[in-house]
Amino acid sequence: MATLTTLQRKDLEKLQAEHPDYCLELADGNITIMSPSGYQSDEVAITVAANLWNWVKPRKLGRHSQFCILNSKF
């Protein structure tokens, strides 16, 4: 009869240290190798950020220092 072992956080940390290029997830005692996000999720994130920026900027909301850095001319 096979014995199932529930993996712990220390197991995940050890595996992550051995394979730093992989995104790993520990859920319910199982370690899963996660696939990297693709261009589709990047496109969604950029669209959300752009829409948020276009709403925040004219209303002069948020932290002022960020707007100064982004608008400064080099």
C-alpha positions in Angstrom: 0.0 0.0 0.0 1.4 3.4 -1.0 1.8 6.1 1.7 0.9 9.6 0.7 3.0 12.4 2.2 1.6 15.8 2.9 4.2 18.4 1.9 4.9 21.3 4.2 6.1 24.9 3.7 9.7 23.9 4.4 9.4 21.4 1.5 8.2 24.2 -0.8 11.0 26.5 0.3 13.6 23.9 -0.3 12.3 23.0 -3.8 12.0 26.8 -4.6 15.6 27.3 -3.6 16.7 24.4 -5.8 14.6 25.7 -8.8 14.5 29.5 -8.6 13.2 29.8 -12.2 10.0 28.0 -11.5 6.8 29.5 -9.9 5.7 26.9 -7.3 2.5 26.7 -5.3 1.7 24.7 -2.2 -2.0 23.9 -1.8 -3.6 21.1 0.2 -0.2 19.5 0.8 0.6 19.3 -2.9 3.3 21.3 -4.7 2.3 22.5 -8.2 4.5 24.0 -10.8 2.7 27.1 -12.1 3.0 28.2 -15.7 4.2 31.8 -16.3 1.6 34.3 -17.1 1.2 35.0 -20.8 0.7 38.1 -22.9 -3.0 38.0 -22.4 -2.8 38.6 -18.6 -0.2 41.3 -19.2 -2.6 43.0 -21.7 -5.4 42.9 -19.2 -3.2 44.4 -16.5 -2.0 47.2 -18.7 -5.5 48.0 -19.8 -6.7 48.2 -16.2 -3.7 50.3 -15.2 -4.2 52.7 -18.2 -7.9 53.2 -17.5 -7.2 53.8 -13.8 -4.4 56.3 -14.7 -6.8 58.1 -17.1 -9.4 58.4 -14.3 -7.0 59.4 -11.5 -4.7 61.8 -13.3 -7.3 64.6 -14.2 -8.7 64.4 -10.7 -5.3 64.8 -9.1 -5.8 61.8 -6.9 -3.2 59.5 -5.4 0.2 60.4 -4.2 1.5 63.6 -5.6 5.2 62.5 -5.7 4.4 59.7 -8.2 2.9 62.2 -10.6 5.9 64.5 -10.4 8.3 61.7 -11.1 6.3 60.5 -14.1 5.7 64.0 -15.5 9.3 65.3 -15.0 11.3 66.0 -18.1 14.8 64.5 -18.2 
